[in-house]
């Protein structure tokens, strides 16, 4: 029964992607580029997922993957520390309300200050306070994502990124 539900879901996903791609063909050539770039690989991956979920095919794929050791990992035995850390990771999970707070906070930052401020703040905050990364790594990651976003989207692609209510009110646009 579970496989049947998964199969129906995968067919629905494939149908939605095909629908969006086919609808995008009515756009102008420049407007249809992004839906095609995203949609065509999406169709390919959805078809592969659909094929992999067919009972006979999935068993053959499992058998093939279990007989081939492509990365040489079969001979590696996990240490006691690794087993203990896996058990601890399973015991400690993030409560849903914390995830919800992160999402609401990020959305609030985007609405108030725009993407160019919100994304680096999110990256820094998450790395420093949630993942407990070092200050240097957190700052460099936030600066790196800012450089990529500003350089890639604003300078190279000339894409308008939402500026946020605060900057819109200040600039008077």
C-alpha positions as CSV (number, residue, x, y, z in Angstrom):
1,X,0.0,0.0,0.0
2,X,2.8,2.4,0.8
3,X,4.5,1.8,-2.5
4,X,1.2,2.5,-4.3
5,X,0.8,5.8,-2.5
6,X,4.4,6.8,-3.3
7,X,3.9,5.8,-6.9
8,X,0.7,7.9,-7.2
9,X,2.6,10.8,-5.7
10,X,5.5,10.5,-8.1
11,X,3.1,10.4,-11.0
12,X,1.4,13.5,-9.7
13,X,4.7,15.3,-9.4
14,X,5.7,14.3,-12.9
15,X,2.4,15.5,-14.2
16,X,2.8,18.9,-12.5
17,X,6.3,19.4,-13.8
18,X,5.2,18.4,-17.3
19,X,2.3,20.8,-17.0
20,X,4.5,23.7,-16.0
21,X,7.1,23.0,-18.8
22,X,4.4,22.7,-21.4
23,X,2.7,25.9,-20.2
24,X,6.0,27.7,-20.3
25,X,6.4,26.9,-24.0
26,X,3.8,29.7,-24.6
27,X,6.1,32.3,-23.1
28,X,8.6,34.4,-25.0
29,X,11.9,32.7,-25.7
30,X,13.7,34.6,-22.8
31,X,10.9,34.0,-20.3
32,X,10.6,30.3,-21.0
33,X,14.4,29.7,-20.5
34,X,14.3,29.3,-16.7
35,X,11.2,27.0,-16.6
36,X,12.9,24.8,-19.2
37,X,16.2,24.8,-17.5
38,X,14.6,23.7,-14.3
39,X,11.7,21.6,-15.7
40,X,13.6,19.3,-18.1
41,X,16.0,18.0,-15.5
42,X,13.0,17.8,-13.1
43,X,11.1,15.6,-15.7
44,X,14.2,13.4,-16.1
45,X,14.7,12.9,-12.4
46,X,11.0,12.3,-11.8
47,X,10.9,9.6,-14.5
48,X,14.0,8.0,-13.0
49,X,12.3,8.1,-9.5
50,X,9.2,6.6,-11.0
51,X,11.1,3.8,-12.7
52,X,13.0,3.1,-9.5
53,X,9.8,2.7,-7.5
54,X,8.4,-0.1,-9.8
55,X,8.6,-3.2,-7.6
56,X,10.6,-5.4,-10.0
57,X,13.0,-2.6,-11.0
58,X,13.6,-1.4,-7.5
59,X,14.6,-4.9,-6.4
60,X,17.0,-5.2,-9.3
61,X,18.5,-1.8,-8.5
62,X,19.0,-2.8,-4.8
63,X,20.6,-6.1,-5.9
64,X,22.9,-4.2,-8.3
65,X,23.8,-1.6,-5.8
66,X,24.5,-4.2,-3.0
67,X,26.8,-6.2,-5.2
68,X,28.9,-3.2,-6.4
69,X,31.1,-1.4,-3.9
70,X,31.8,1.7,-5.9
71,X,33.4,3.7,-3.1
72,X,35.1,0.9,-1.2
73,X,33.0,1.3,1.9
74,X,32.0,-2.3,2.6
75,X,35.2,-3.1,4.4
76,X,34.9,-0.1,6.7
77,X,33.6,-0.8,10.1
78,X,32.1,2.0,12.1
79,X,33.9,2.9,15.3
80,X,32.2,2.8,18.7
81,X,32.3,6.7,18.8
82,X,30.6,6.8,15.4
83,X,27.9,4.4,16.6
84,X,27.4,6.4,19.8
85,X,27.2,9.7,17.9
86,X,24.6,8.3,15.5
87,X,22.5,7.1,18.5
88,X,22.8,10.6,20.1
89,X,21.8,12.2,16.8
90,X,18.7,10.1,16.6
91,X,17.8,10.9,20.2
92,X,18.3,14.7,19.8
93,X,16.1,16.1,17.1
94,X,15.1,19.7,16.5
95,X,11.6,20.5,17.8
96,X,9.2,21.7,15.1
97,X,8.7,25.1,16.9
98,X,12.4,25.9,16.5
99,X,12.2,25.2,12.8
100,X,9.1,27.3,12.6
101,X,10.7,30.2,14.3
102,X,13.7,30.1,11.9
103,X,11.3,30.1,8.9
104,X,9.2,33.0,10.3
105,X,12.3,34.9,11.2
106,X,13.8,34.5,7.8
107,X,10.5,35.5,6.1
108,X,10.3,38.6,8.4
109,X,13.9,39.6,7.5
110,X,13.1,39.2,3.8
111,X,10.0,41.4,4.1
112,X,11.7,44.1,6.2
113,X,15.2,44.2,4.8
114,X,15.2,42.2,1.5
115,X,17.2,39.3,0.2
116,X,20.6,40.9,0.2
117,X,20.4,41.5,3.9
118,X,18.3,38.5,5.0
119,X,20.2,35.6,3.4
120,X,23.6,36.5,4.8
121,X,22.1,37.2,8.2
122,X,20.4,33.8,8.1
123,X,23.5,32.0,7.0
124,X,25.6,33.6,9.7
125,X,23.0,33.1,12.4
126,X,22.4,29.5,11.5
127,X,26.0,28.6,11.3
128,X,27.1,30.4,14.5
129,X,24.2,29.7,16.8
130,X,22.6,26.5,15.5
131,X,25.5,24.6,14.0
132,X,28.0,26.1,16.5
133,X,30.5,26.9,13.8
134,X,33.4,29.2,14.5
135,X,33.1,33.0,14.2
136,X,35.5,33.1,11.2
137,X,33.7,30.3,9.3
138,X,30.3,31.9,10.0
139,X,31.4,35.4,8.9
140,X,33.2,34.2,5.8
141,X,30.2,32.1,4.8
142,X,27.9,35.0,5.1
143,X,30.2,37.3,3.2
144,X,30.7,34.6,0.6
145,X,26.9,34.2,0.0
146,X,26.5,38.0,-0.2
147,X,29.3,38.2,-2.8
148,X,27.7,35.4,-4.8
149,X,24.2,36.8,-4.6
150,X,25.2,40.4,-5.4
151,X,27.8,39.6,-8.0
152,X,25.7,36.9,-9.6
153,X,22.2,38.2,-9.5
154,X,22.6,42.0,-9.4
155,X,25.8,42.6,-11.4
156,X,25.9,39.7,-13.9
157,X,22.3,38.9,-14.5
158,X,20.7,42.3,-13.7
159,X,18.0,40.6,-11.7
160,X,15.9,42.7,-9.3
161,X,16.0,41.4,-5.8
162,X,13.4,42.5,-3.4
163,X,14.9,45.4,-1.3
164,X,12.6,45.1,1.8
165,X,10.1,47.6,3.3
166,X,12.7,49.5,5.3
167,X,14.9,50.3,2.3
168,X,11.9,51.1,0.1
169,X,10.6,53.5,2.7
170,X,14.0,55.1,3.1
171,X,14.7,55.4,-0.6
172,X,11.1,56.5,-1.3
173,X,10.4,54.1,-4.1
